[in-house]
Amino acid sequence: MNLNNVLFKHKDNSPLIIFRIIFGLLCFLESVGAIATGWVKRTLIDPQFTFSFIGFEWLQPLPENWMYAYYLVMGVFGFLIMLGYKYRMSTIMFTLMWLGTYLMQKSSYNNHYYLLIFLSAIMVFQPANKYFSIDAKQNPSIKSISMPYWCSLLFIIQMFIVYTFGSIAKIYPDWLDGTVMELLMRGKQNYYLIGDFLQQTWLRYFLAYGGILFDGLIIPLLLFKPTRKWAFYASIFFHLFNSIVFQVGIFPYLSLAFALFFFEPKTVRNIFLKKKPFYNKGEVIIPAYKKPLIIIGTIYFIIQIGLPLRHHFIKDNVLWTEEGHRMSWRMMLRTKHGIATYKIVNKETQEATLVNLDDYLTKKQQRLASAKPDVIWQFAQHLKKEYAKKGDDISVYVDSKISVNGRPYKSLTDPKVDLAAQKWLTFKHSPWLLPSSLEEKTSN
């Protein structure tokens, strides 16, 4: 197979043009929707401080109500992406602002927020404003009806990685025996009209095994022309179900938009851009950026494949320790609840006091600081800094007990270890985490 033909053979760019419009619209709706639903207030304005990603503690929300302005500006950039106006600048700014809001808080972490960073970054390099855009209208010299195949291939490979790791991660006992899905559906019991339906035993197994099959097969089935249409229908059901039941924001609709890159460009053009000339020359145009593109693309996808595998090289079960959980496409895999007691000991007087979490954290943050090891460690560091401001040198001892997938509560942290004196180990196991006992199961 000739690599040049794979990467640089041109085809009609209708899928990319329509995807840009949908992508920009969804970015706009995600930004303004976060304000309208109160998400910005709950997550970024109400807390005294946020749990940033480790290493980015300096990145805190803007003071007072300025995060509303932050999200409005981000929404404007999404809208400009949709219109194709100042496209390159708009995608760069949206990517940087979205990355910032992602790194400055992890109370609302999910894989969809993480994915949007990469999709936005990929869009920066796409020639998505070459047609049906304000840029192309103002500067006709950039106008084009074709694109090299790598433009589609980047999205296809990215989503293949996301779905494949999502499928593989589900192949473990608590998912296969329906425990996880039962617990997830139990929380939806009060849903209007569908609450009782979601409790059906058969549905639990259908969703559990259907999730594995969908994630594992959807990309190959979309690539294969005889199954493409049926795979798309399955995608509509799957993503609309997730949108209604799990309320995961724009991701289901963004995922449906990716289907544009699997259908024939002529089909997309005939539906959405009937007046656009259709490109069918199939020219292979080798650009000057060929070598950097291949090198950067190879490194990028090696990292994308490596990060989800890292937990296999870290001691203990990732379901217990969370070490290697984030940035690994481990989506809706478990339920976890925690109870934690923080004890502060003054090193000079040896006086011990218990921390009232209400004095520092919102209820949502308290749930994280009771069950997530990295957040537990971060809060211990925060307490140390707060007391240091008052001239006190303290130790912080944490007794955290967690329940994973309905199991009995077990001790997660060693209550005899001063977490304020511990360093965070990014790619290693933290020794203050007690061994897991996830082999023990109880009936739910």
Secondary structure, DSSP 8 states (H G I E B T S, - for coil): --HHHHHHBEEE-HHHHHHHHHHHHHHHHHHHHHHHTTHHIIIIISSSS----TT-TT----STTHHHHHHHHHHHHHHHHHHTSSHHHHHHHHHHHHHHHHHT--TT--HHHHHHHHHHHHHHTS-TTSSSSHHHHH-GGG--SEEETHHHHHHHHHHHHHHHHHHHHT-SHHHHTTHHHHHHHHTTTTSTTTTTGGG-HHHHHHHHHHHHHHHHHHHHHHHSHHHHHHHHHHHHHHHHHHHHHT--TTHHHHHHHGGGGTS-HHHHHHHH-TTS-------B---TTHHHHHHHHHHHHHHHHHGGGGGGGSSS-HHHH-TTTTTTT--S---EEEEEEEEEEETTT--EEE--GGGT--HHHHHHHHH-HHHHHHHHHHHHHHHHHTT--EEEEEEEEEEETT---EE-B-TTSBGGG----SSS--TTB----TT-----
